[in-house]
Amino acid sequence: MLARRRAVRAGGGVLAAGLLGGLAAVPQPAGRQLRFVVADADRGRVVLSAPVAAGAPVTLRYTHSVSKRPVEEEFSVGAEGGLRMQEMRFDTFGANLPAGSERIGSTRTTFLRERDGYRVLHHGRPLGRVGLMVNSSRSGQVLLLPDGRRVRLLDLAEYGTRVELGVEGGPGAWP
């Protein structure tokens, strides 16, 4: 499942088959530049900043702490700023992974069982910022950025650091 998704690239960005295929990057009005950021929440400083366009995908890959299996969470940059949850992919169940469709706020997820694992479609559910803790697993948490870069969170912040993923520059984004 994950190997197949890795192979689908366009313009350096990862595309989720089908889901984001029709979601084109939306050009920004003059003077309004959106930036994907990773901030060290403990120190209050930005540790990564990269230009992005509305609709651009950002993928977080990590190893599940219990099942020790790969998980991918795919976000997109909202036109208004902020992150939107697009989908989650995994090949076996584990703690805190969904086992079926669920209602989160006003969004009902779509749970799909595929030959090589599971996909949970979140249909662009607005998140704003995403908080997480940097872990020390061998593979660590890796961000796949729209420009094609792969960035390990451990290269940005120490183990145990609370970080926030988000967007700067739009009306719904960080100031």
MDTraj code that builds the backbone (N, CA, C; nanometers):
import mdtraj as md
import numpy as np

residues = "MET LEU ALA ARG ARG ARG ALA VAL ARG ALA GLY GLY GLY VAL LEU ALA ALA GLY LEU LEU GLY GLY LEU ALA ALA VAL PRO GLN PRO ALA GLY ARG GLN LEU ARG PHE VAL VAL ALA ASP ALA ASP ARG GLY ARG VAL VAL LEU SER ALA PRO VAL ALA ALA GLY ALA PRO VAL THR LEU ARG TYR THR HIS SER VAL SER LYS ARG PRO VAL GLU GLU GLU PHE SER VAL GLY ALA GLU GLY GLY LEU ARG MET GLN GLU MET ARG PHE ASP THR PHE GLY ALA ASN LEU PRO ALA GLY SER GLU ARG ILE GLY SER THR ARG THR THR PHE LEU ARG GLU ARG ASP GLY TYR ARG VAL LEU HIS HIS GLY ARG PRO LEU GLY ARG VAL GLY LEU MET VAL ASN SER SER ARG SER GLY GLN VAL LEU LEU LEU PRO ASP GLY ARG ARG VAL ARG LEU LEU ASP LEU ALA GLU TYR GLY THR ARG VAL GLU LEU GLY VAL GLU GLY GLY PRO GLY ALA TRP PRO".split()
xyz = np.array([
    [0.0827, -0.1189, 0.0000],
    [0.0000, 0.0000, 0.0000],
    [0.0873, 0.1255, 0.0000],
    [0.1799, 0.1382, 0.0961],
    [0.2580, 0.2601, 0.1070],
    [0.3572, 0.2711, -0.0084],
    [0.4120, 0.1584, -0.0539],
    [0.5056, 0.1622, -0.1654],
    [0.4355, 0.2129, -0.2910],
    [0.3113, 0.1702, -0.3133],
    [0.2356, 0.2154, -0.4298],
    [0.2140, 0.3656, -0.4221],
    [0.1817, 0.4177, -0.3059],
    [0.1564, 0.5606, -0.2911],
    [0.2855, 0.6402, -0.3114],
    [0.4002, 0.5863, -0.2650],
    [0.5264, 0.6557, -0.2823],
    [0.5590, 0.6770, -0.4289],
    [0.5177, 0.5835, -0.5109],
    [0.5520, 0.5896, -0.6516],
    [0.4708, 0.6935, -0.7282],
    [0.3613, 0.7411, -0.6717],
    [0.2760, 0.8368, -0.7424],
    [0.3231, 0.9773, -0.7081],
    [0.3955, 1.0395, -0.8008],
    [0.4490, 1.1738, -0.7781],
    [0.4163, 1.2626, -0.8970],
    [0.3949, 1.3892, -0.8689],
    [0.3745, 1.4865, -0.9766],
    [0.4310, 1.6186, -0.9309],
    [0.5232, 1.6731, -1.0035],
    [0.5816, 1.8022, -0.9683],
    [0.6478, 1.8006, -0.8327],
    [0.6991, 1.6849, -0.7879],
    [0.7681, 1.6762, -0.6604],
    [0.6760, 1.6549, -0.5434],
    [0.5450, 1.6654, -0.5585],
    [0.4533, 1.6466, -0.4469],
    [0.3884, 1.5113, -0.4530],
    [0.3541, 1.4583, -0.3389],
    [0.2880, 1.3290, -0.3339],
    [0.1390, 1.3501, -0.3559],
    [0.0792, 1.2676, -0.4391],
    [-0.0644, 1.2748, -0.4632],
    [-0.1285, 1.1468, -0.4141],
    [-0.2375, 1.1577, -0.3439],
    [-0.3128, 1.0393, -0.3045],
    [-0.3988, 1.0003, -0.4228],
    [-0.3912, 0.8753, -0.4609],
    [-0.4653, 0.8285, -0.5785],
    [-0.6132, 0.8571, -0.5606],
    [-0.6691, 0.9275, -0.6549],
    [-0.8124, 0.9534, -0.6551],
    [-0.8541, 1.0698, -0.5677],
    [-0.8150, 1.0714, -0.4424],
    [-0.8676, 1.1711, -0.3500],
    [-0.8235, 1.3122, -0.3851],
    [-0.6940, 1.3327, -0.4002],
    [-0.6457, 1.4667, -0.4283],
    [-0.6211, 1.4888, -0.5761],
    [-0.6472, 1.3873, -0.6570],
    [-0.6245, 1.3992, -0.7999],
    [-0.6973, 1.5173, -0.8605],
    [-0.8180, 1.5472, -0.8136],
    [-0.8951, 1.6581, -0.8682],
    [-0.8762, 1.7866, -0.7916],
    [-0.7966, 1.7853, -0.6866],
    [-0.7761, 1.9033, -0.6039],
    [-0.6498, 1.9735, -0.6496],
    [-0.6628, 2.0664, -0.7385],
    [-0.5470, 2.1372, -0.7930],
    [-0.5028, 2.2454, -0.6957],
    [-0.3748, 2.2773, -0.6993],
    [-0.3247, 2.3865, -0.6171],
    [-0.3879, 2.5162, -0.6667],
    [-0.4395, 2.5934, -0.5726],
    [-0.5085, 2.7177, -0.6061],
    [-0.4086, 2.8316, -0.5977],
    [-0.3928, 2.9105, -0.7054],
    [-0.2989, 3.0221, -0.6992],
    [-0.3421, 3.1237, -0.5937],
    [-0.2447, 3.1835, -0.5291],
    [-0.2729, 3.2808, -0.4249],
    [-0.2799, 3.4215, -0.4834],
    [-0.3659, 3.5069, -0.4263],
    [-0.3684, 3.6458, -0.4704],
    [-0.2312, 3.7090, -0.4479],
    [-0.1992, 3.8095, -0.5291],
    [-0.0706, 3.8786, -0.5176],
    [-0.0478, 3.9249, -0.3744],
    [0.0726, 3.9028, -0.3241],
    [0.1088, 3.9478, -0.1902],
    [0.0686, 3.8525, -0.0797],
    [-0.0033, 3.7462, -0.1110],
    [-0.0459, 3.6521, -0.0067],
    [0.0264, 3.5192, -0.0280],
    [0.1296, 3.4951, 0.0488],
    [0.2081, 3.3732, 0.0363],
    [0.1813, 3.2838, 0.1563],
    [0.1273, 3.1659, 0.1292],
    [0.1071, 3.0683, 0.2357],
    [0.2367, 2.9927, 0.2595],
    [0.2630, 2.9583, 0.3849],
    [0.3824, 2.8818, 0.4208],
    [0.3421, 2.7703, 0.5160],
    [0.3878, 2.6489, 0.4856],
    [0.3708, 2.5372, 0.5783],
    [0.4779, 2.5538, 0.6847],
    [0.4385, 2.5430, 0.8113],
    [0.5345, 2.5613, 0.9201],
    [0.5265, 2.4466, 1.0205],
    [0.6415, 2.4197, 1.0800],
    [0.6506, 2.3321, 1.1968],
    [0.7061, 2.4208, 1.3066],
    [0.6329, 2.4298, 1.4177],
    [0.6752, 2.5149, 1.5286],
    [0.7044, 2.4302, 1.6508],
    [0.8114, 2.4632, 1.7199],
    [0.8440, 2.4018, 1.8485],
    [0.7508, 2.4682, 1.9498],
    [0.6495, 2.3953, 1.9947],
    [0.5476, 2.4530, 2.0836],
    [0.6037, 2.4845, 2.2214],
    [0.7079, 2.4138, 2.2641],
    [0.7669, 2.4385, 2.3953],
    [0.8485, 2.5677, 2.3980],
    [0.9161, 2.5969, 2.2884],
    [1.0020, 2.7157, 2.2818],
    [0.9380, 2.8317, 2.2064],
    [0.8253, 2.8063, 2.1419],
    [0.7555, 2.9121, 2.0701],
    [0.8297, 2.9642, 1.9489],
    [0.8982, 2.8737, 1.8766],
    [0.9712, 2.9196, 1.7582],
    [0.9455, 2.8263, 1.6402],
    [0.9501, 2.8833, 1.5212],
    [0.9321, 2.8069, 1.3984],
    [1.0634, 2.7358, 1.3664],
    [1.0563, 2.6031, 1.3422],
    [1.1760, 2.5253, 1.3109],
    [1.1800, 2.4828, 1.1636],
    [1.0691, 2.5026, 1.0931],
    [1.0642, 2.4754, 0.9489],
    [0.9576, 2.5650, 0.8882],
    [0.9901, 2.6256, 0.7753],
    [0.8948, 2.7086, 0.7027],
    [0.9193, 2.6876, 0.5536],
    [0.8130, 2.6523, 0.4806],
    [0.8263, 2.6267, 0.3367],
    [0.7063, 2.6849, 0.2640],
    [0.7282, 2.7509, 0.1491],
    [0.6151, 2.8045, 0.0733],
    [0.5260, 2.6914, 0.0217],
    [0.3948, 2.7142, 0.0269],
    [0.2973, 2.6168, -0.0237],
    [0.1835, 2.6919, -0.0915],
    [0.1102, 2.6207, -0.1733],
    [-0.0094, 2.6757, -0.2369],
    [-0.1312, 2.6101, -0.1751],
    [-0.2417, 2.6778, -0.1776],
    [-0.3670, 2.6182, -0.1304],
    [-0.3918, 2.4899, -0.2092],
    [-0.4338, 2.3863, -0.1388],
    [-0.4594, 2.2568, -0.2005],
    [-0.3392, 2.1650, -0.2015],
    [-0.2199, 2.2170, -0.1710],
    [-0.0987, 2.1350, -0.1740],
    [-0.1043, 2.0268, -0.0666],
    [-0.0598, 1.9043, -0.0997],
    [-0.0597, 1.7964, -0.0016],
    [0.0640, 1.7998, 0.0873],
    [0.0470, 1.7637, 0.2140],
    [0.1560, 1.7431, 0.3086],
    [0.1267, 1.6094, 0.3758],
    [0.2231, 1.5174, 0.3723],
    [0.2023, 1.3845, 0.4282],
    [0.2927, 1.3633, 0.5480],
    [0.2369, 1.3060, 0.6533],
    [0.3132, 1.2669, 0.7715],
    [0.3197, 1.1147, 0.7730],
    [0.4412, 1.0607, 0.7706],
    [0.4626, 0.9156, 0.7798],
    [0.5256, 0.8860, 0.9145],
    [0.4788, 0.7791, 0.9766],
    [0.5373, 0.7386, 1.1038],
    [0.5124, 0.5902, 1.1255],
    [0.5818, 0.5347, 1.2238],
    [0.5623, 0.3961, 1.2619],
    [0.4717, 0.3951, 1.3842],
    [0.3640, 0.3176, 1.3776],
    [0.2692, 0.3093, 1.4887],
    [0.3408, 0.2533, 1.6114],
    [0.3182, 0.3144, 1.7269],
    [0.3920, 0.2776, 1.8475],
    [0.3590, 0.1380, 1.9001],
    [0.2402, 0.0872, 1.8703],
    [0.2019, -0.0454, 1.9199],
    [0.2205, -0.1527, 1.8131],
    [0.1623, -0.1313, 1.6956],
    [0.1687, -0.2335, 1.5905],
    [0.3047, -0.2369, 1.5207],
    [0.3829, -0.1292, 1.5350],
    [0.5140, -0.1163, 1.4694],
    [0.5022, -0.1244, 1.3172],
    [0.3886, -0.0793, 1.2654],
    [0.3612, -0.0804, 1.1223],
    [0.3491, 0.0645, 1.0730],
    [0.3750, 0.0876, 0.9435],
    [0.3694, 0.2239, 0.8897],
    [0.2274, 0.2794, 0.8835],
    [0.2177, 0.4089, 0.9111],
    [0.0924, 0.4837, 0.9005],
    [0.1238, 0.6112, 0.8234],
    [0.0337, 0.6529, 0.7369],
    [0.0455, 0.7805, 0.6668],
    [-0.0794, 0.8619, 0.6931],
    [-0.0602, 0.9891, 0.7224],
    [-0.1706, 1.0832, 0.7356],
    [-0.1468, 1.1918, 0.6320],
    [-0.2454, 1.2131, 0.5478],
    [-0.2307, 1.3131, 0.4428],
    [-0.3208, 1.4318, 0.4713],
    [-0.2585, 1.5499, 0.4684],
    [-0.3263, 1.6764, 0.4903],
    [-0.3193, 1.7564, 0.3607],
    [-0.3992, 1.8604, 0.3515],
    [-0.3850, 1.9567, 0.2427],
    [-0.3909, 2.0955, 0.3037],
    [-0.3358, 2.1914, 0.2309],
    [-0.3360, 2.3310, 0.2745],
    [-0.4690, 2.3915, 0.2325],
    [-0.5444, 2.4422, 0.3291],
    [-0.6734, 2.5039, 0.2995],
    [-0.6551, 2.6376, 0.2296],
    [-0.7463, 2.6716, 0.1389],
    [-0.7396, 2.7995, 0.0662],
    [-0.7428, 2.9175, 0.1638],
    [-0.8083, 2.8985, 0.2781],
    [-0.8180, 3.0035, 0.3791],
    [-0.7017, 2.9975, 0.4771],
    [-0.6073, 2.9062, 0.4542],
    [-0.4993, 2.8809, 0.5482],
    [-0.5403, 2.7651, 0.6375],
    [-0.4524, 2.7181, 0.7197],
    [-0.4819, 2.6036, 0.8049],
    [-0.4697, 2.4729, 0.7285],
    [-0.4608, 2.3638, 0.8022],
    [-0.4516, 2.2312, 0.7418],
    [-0.5876, 2.1649, 0.7403],
    [-0.6072, 2.0793, 0.6411],
    [-0.7292, 1.9995, 0.6282],
    [-0.6875, 1.8529, 0.6247],
    [-0.7617, 1.7688, 0.6944],
    [-0.7332, 1.6254, 0.6944],
    [-0.7957, 1.5642, 0.5709],
    [-0.7145, 1.4964, 0.4903],
    [-0.7644, 1.4320, 0.3702],
    [-0.7841, 1.2820, 0.3920],
    [-0.6775, 1.2119, 0.4327],
    [-0.6930, 1.0687, 0.4544],
    [-0.5830, 1.0129, 0.5423],
    [-0.6087, 0.8922, 0.5914],
    [-0.5136, 0.8154, 0.6709],
    [-0.5022, 0.6791, 0.6047],
    [-0.3794, 0.6235, 0.6028],
    [-0.3566, 0.4927, 0.5422],
    [-0.2751, 0.4068, 0.6378],
    [-0.3134, 0.2803, 0.6513],
    [-0.2401, 0.1855, 0.7346],
    [-0.2743, 0.0449, 0.6885],
    [-0.1904, -0.0533, 0.7289],
    [-0.2144, -0.1888, 0.6804],
    [-0.2579, -0.2877, 0.7880],
    [-0.2640, -0.2441, 0.9127],
    [-0.3148, -0.3288, 1.0198],
    [-0.3703, -0.2388, 1.1299],
    [-0.4604, -0.2923, 1.2089],
    [-0.5204, -0.2125, 1.3161],
    [-0.4245, -0.1963, 1.4328],
    [-0.4412, -0.0878, 1.5062],
    [-0.3611, -0.0606, 1.6242],
    [-0.4343, 0.0379, 1.7125],
    [-0.3817, 0.0593, 1.8314],
    [-0.4421, 0.1521, 1.9264],
    [-0.4590, 0.2899, 1.8620],
    [-0.5749, 0.3493, 1.8811],
    [-0.6097, 0.4825, 1.8301],
    [-0.6210, 0.4914, 1.6785],
    [-0.6175, 0.3801, 1.6090],
    [-0.6461, 0.3813, 1.4654],
    [-0.7916, 0.3433, 1.4473],
    [-0.8610, 0.4048, 1.3536],
    [-1.0034, 0.3745, 1.3358],
    [-1.0266, 0.2316, 1.2857],
    [-1.1388, 0.1741, 1.3276],
    [-1.1769, 0.0395, 1.2841],
    [-1.2997, 0.0442, 1.1940],
    [-1.3436, 0.1642, 1.1616],
    [-1.4598, 0.1819, 1.0756],
    [-1.4871, 0.3302, 1.0589],
    [-1.5951, 0.3593, 0.9878],
    [-1.6356, 0.4971, 0.9669],
    [-1.6730, 0.5605, 1.1008],
    [-1.6465, 0.6888, 1.1156],
    [-1.6827, 0.7589, 1.2390],
    [-1.7211, 0.9026, 1.2071],
    [-1.8034, 0.9602, 1.2943],
    [-1.8426, 1.1002, 1.2800],
    [-1.7493, 1.1827, 1.3680],
    [-1.6859, 1.2821, 1.3051],
    [-1.5980, 1.3736, 1.3770],
    [-1.6509, 1.5132, 1.3472],
    [-1.7130, 1.5750, 1.4445],
    [-1.7788, 1.7027, 1.4215],
    [-1.8902, 1.6829, 1.3205],
    [-1.8873, 1.7600, 1.2134],
    [-1.9920, 1.7486, 1.1114],
    [-1.9502, 1.6582, 0.9953],
    [-1.8329, 1.5964, 1.0061],
    [-1.7824, 1.5124, 0.8976],
    [-1.7939, 1.3643, 0.9334],
    [-1.8444, 1.2852, 0.8403],
    [-1.8426, 1.1395, 0.8547],
    [-1.7320, 1.0874, 0.7660],
    [-1.6370, 1.0121, 0.8258],
    [-1.5280, 0.9554, 0.7483],
    [-1.5780, 0.8379, 0.6651],
    [-1.5038, 0.8077, 0.5615],
    [-1.5315, 0.6915, 0.4780],
    [-1.4200, 0.5914, 0.5039],
    [-1.4555, 0.4713, 0.5462],
    [-1.3573, 0.3677, 0.5788],
    [-1.3531, 0.2678, 0.4642],
    [-1.2362, 0.2505, 0.4043],
    [-1.2217, 0.1614, 0.2897],
    [-1.1216, 0.0508, 0.3202],
    [-1.1616, -0.0719, 0.2925],
    [-1.0682, -0.1834, 0.3020],
    [-1.0214, -0.2121, 0.1605],
    [-0.8907, -0.2065, 0.1409],
    [-0.8331, -0.2318, 0.0103],
    [-0.7424, -0.3535, 0.0192],
    [-0.6994, -0.4014, -0.0938],
    [-0.6171, -0.5210, -0.0986],
    [-0.4929, -0.5099, -0.0097],
    [-0.4340, -0.3931, -0.0050],
    [-0.3091, -0.3768, 0.0691],
    [-0.3243, -0.3009, 0.2005],
    [-0.4453, -0.2824, 0.2501],
    [-0.4635, -0.2163, 0.3786],
    [-0.5928, -0.1387, 0.3854],
    [-0.5891, -0.0325, 0.4639],
    [-0.7091, 0.0463, 0.4924],
    [-0.6827, 0.1929, 0.4597],
    [-0.7868, 0.2600, 0.4120],
    [-0.7847, 0.4042, 0.3895],
    [-0.9043, 0.4627, 0.4622],
    [-0.8808, 0.5722, 0.5302],
    [-0.9884, 0.6442, 0.5967],
    [-0.9910, 0.7831, 0.5355],
    [-1.0968, 0.8134, 0.4610],
    [-1.1102, 0.9423, 0.3951],
    [-1.1767, 1.0409, 0.4904],
    [-1.1151, 1.1546, 0.5076],
    [-1.1672, 1.2581, 0.5977],
    [-1.2310, 1.3737, 0.5215],
    [-1.2283, 1.3684, 0.3896],
    [-1.3016, 1.4617, 0.3041],
    [-1.2675, 1.6088, 0.3275],
    [-1.1401, 1.6379, 0.3521],
    [-1.0980, 1.7777, 0.3677],
    [-1.1438, 1.8420, 0.4972],
    [-1.1583, 1.7626, 0.6024],
    [-1.2045, 1.8144, 0.7327],
    [-1.1056, 1.9186, 0.7859],
    [-1.1531, 2.0427, 0.8142],
    [-1.0632, 2.1481, 0.8632],
    [-1.0059, 2.1137, 1.0004],
    [-0.8742, 2.1295, 1.0127],
    [-0.8061, 2.1050, 1.1395],
    [-0.7417, 2.2304, 1.1963],
    [-0.6987, 2.3206, 1.1100],
    [-0.6194, 2.4343, 1.1570],
    [-0.4770, 2.3864, 1.1790],
    [-0.4378, 2.3724, 1.3051],
    [-0.3043, 2.3241, 1.3414],
    [-0.3136, 2.1795, 1.3894],
    [-0.2019, 2.1082, 1.3766],
    [-0.1936, 1.9695, 1.4213],
    [-0.0787, 1.9593, 1.5206],
    [-0.1101, 1.9199, 1.6424],
    [-0.0078, 1.9052, 1.7450],
    [0.0346, 1.7598, 1.7602],
    [0.1641, 1.7396, 1.7833],
    [0.2143, 1.6053, 1.8103],
    [0.3456, 1.6138, 1.8848],
    [0.3904, 1.4990, 1.9345],
    [0.5150, 1.4914, 2.0080],
    [0.6180, 1.4182, 1.9228],
    [0.7392, 1.4713, 1.9166],
    [0.8460, 1.4090, 1.8390],
    [0.8853, 1.2800, 1.9085],
    [0.8815, 1.1680, 1.8325],
    [0.9184, 1.0399, 1.8922],
    [1.0581, 0.9986, 1.8496],
    [1.1057, 0.8915, 1.9092],
    [1.2438, 0.8494, 1.8847],
    [1.2530, 0.7188, 1.8086],
    [1.1443, 0.6788, 1.7410],
    [1.1508, 0.5518, 1.6694],
    [1.2597, 0.5578, 1.5624],
    [1.3080, 0.4406, 1.5238],
    [1.4181, 0.4321, 1.4276],
    [1.3870, 0.5108, 1.3002],
    [1.2674, 0.4913, 1.2461],
    [1.2324, 0.5627, 1.1239],
    [1.1816, 0.7033, 1.1532],
    [1.1362, 0.7261, 1.2762],
    [1.0879, 0.8579, 1.3141],
    [0.9664, 0.9016, 1.2353],
    [0.9251, 1.0231, 1.2603],
    [0.8149, 1.0829, 1.1845],
    [0.8768, 1.1621, 1.0700],
    [0.8258, 1.1392, 0.9503],
    [0.8797, 1.2047, 0.8319],
    [0.7684, 1.2843, 0.7644],
    [0.7989, 1.4088, 0.7309],
    [0.7070, 1.4924, 0.6543],
    [0.7478, 1.4881, 0.5081],
    [0.6498, 1.4674, 0.4207],
    [0.6722, 1.4779, 0.2762],
    [0.6097, 1.6097, 0.2334],
    [0.6932, 1.7030, 0.1922],
    [0.6481, 1.8376, 0.1584],
    [0.6154, 1.8486, 0.0107],
    [0.5323, 1.9457, -0.0266],
    [0.4931, 1.9615, -0.1672],
    [0.6104, 1.9828, -0.2625],
    [0.7224, 2.0364, -0.2124],
    [0.8382, 2.0600, -0.3000],
    [0.9234, 1.9350, -0.3180],
    [0.8780, 1.8205, -0.2600],
    [0.9493, 1.6941, -0.2751],
    [1.0446, 1.6622, -0.1615],
    [1.0661, 1.7553, -0.0703],
    [1.1570, 1.7281, 0.0419],
    [1.0957, 1.6300, 0.1402],
    [1.1819, 1.5487, 0.1993],
    [1.1465, 1.4589, 0.3094],
    [1.2200, 1.5114, 0.4324],
    [1.1448, 1.5445, 0.5374],
    [1.2049, 1.6037, 0.6563],
    [1.1672, 1.5210, 0.7786],
    [1.2691, 1.4707, 0.8498],
    [1.2433, 1.3982, 0.9749],
    [1.2214, 1.4996, 1.0867],
    [1.1173, 1.4780, 1.1672],
    [1.0929, 1.5696, 1.2784],
    [1.2098, 1.5695, 1.3768],
    [1.2783, 1.4544, 1.3932],
    [1.3946, 1.4486, 1.4824],
    [1.5093, 1.5372, 1.4347],
    [1.5098, 1.5739, 1.3068],
    [1.6113, 1.6663, 1.2570],
    [1.5744, 1.8115, 1.2861],
    [1.4489, 1.8348, 1.3281],
    [1.4023, 1.9705, 1.3573],
    [1.3944, 1.9991, 1.5069],
    [1.3655, 1.8947, 1.5849],
    [1.3453, 1.9129, 1.7289],
    [1.3859, 1.7851, 1.8016],
    [1.4194, 1.7988, 1.9279],
    [1.4627, 1.6842, 2.0086],
    [1.3465, 1.5911, 2.0418],
    [1.3808, 1.4666, 2.0722],
    [1.2835, 1.3684, 2.1184],
    [1.2022, 1.4275, 2.2347],
    [1.0713, 1.4075, 2.2289],
    [0.9833, 1.4532, 2.3362],
    [0.9338, 1.5963, 2.3208],
    [0.9819, 1.6683, 2.2199],
    [0.9390, 1.8062, 2.1976],
    [0.7977, 1.8075, 2.1405],
    [0.7134, 1.8948, 2.1928],
    [0.5805, 1.9153, 2.1348],
    [0.5952, 2.0092, 2.0161],
    [0.5426, 1.9675, 1.9003],
    [0.5465, 2.0523, 1.7820],
    [0.4053, 2.0707, 1.7283],
    [0.3872, 2.1766, 1.6512],
    [0.2612, 2.2013, 1.5821],
    [0.2892, 2.2186, 1.4344],
    [0.2090, 2.1506, 1.3523],
    [0.2136, 2.1674, 1.2077],
    [0.1026, 2.2647, 1.1722],
    [0.1296, 2.3572, 1.0830],
    [0.0258, 2.4530, 1.0470],
    [0.0624, 2.5319, 0.9236],
    [-0.0129, 2.6381, 0.9002],
    [0.0051, 2.7229, 0.7832],
    [0.0092, 2.8684, 0.8289],
    [0.1031, 2.9436, 0.7736],
    [0.1126, 3.0883, 0.7965],
    [0.0689, 3.1608, 0.6709],
    [0.0122, 3.2798, 0.6885],
    [-0.0090, 3.3679, 0.5742],
    [-0.1513, 3.3833, 0.5252],
    [-0.2427, 3.2987, 0.5619],
    [-0.3815, 3.3134, 0.5181],
    [-0.4671, 3.3663, 0.6301],
    [-0.5904, 3.4059, 0.6015],
    [-0.6782, 3.4602, 0.7056],
    [-0.7083, 3.3592, 0.8165],
    [-0.7093, 3.2284, 0.7835],
    [-0.7359, 3.1267, 0.8859],
    [-0.6084, 3.0628, 0.9359],
    [-0.4936, 3.1239, 0.9009],
    [-0.3651, 3.0653, 0.9333],
    [-0.3026, 3.1367, 1.0518],
    [-0.1833, 3.0914, 1.0882],
    [-0.1077, 3.1590, 1.1927],
    [-0.0774, 3.2999, 1.1498],
    [-0.0675, 3.3907, 1.2442],
    [-0.0313, 3.5286, 1.2078],
    [0.1107, 3.5380, 1.1587],
])
top = md.Topology()
chain = top.add_chain()
for i, resn in enumerate(residues, 1):
    res = top.add_residue(resn, chain, resSeq=i)
    for name in ("N", "CA", "C"):
        top.add_atom(name, md.element.get_by_symbol(name[0]), res)
traj = md.Trajectory(xyz[None], top)
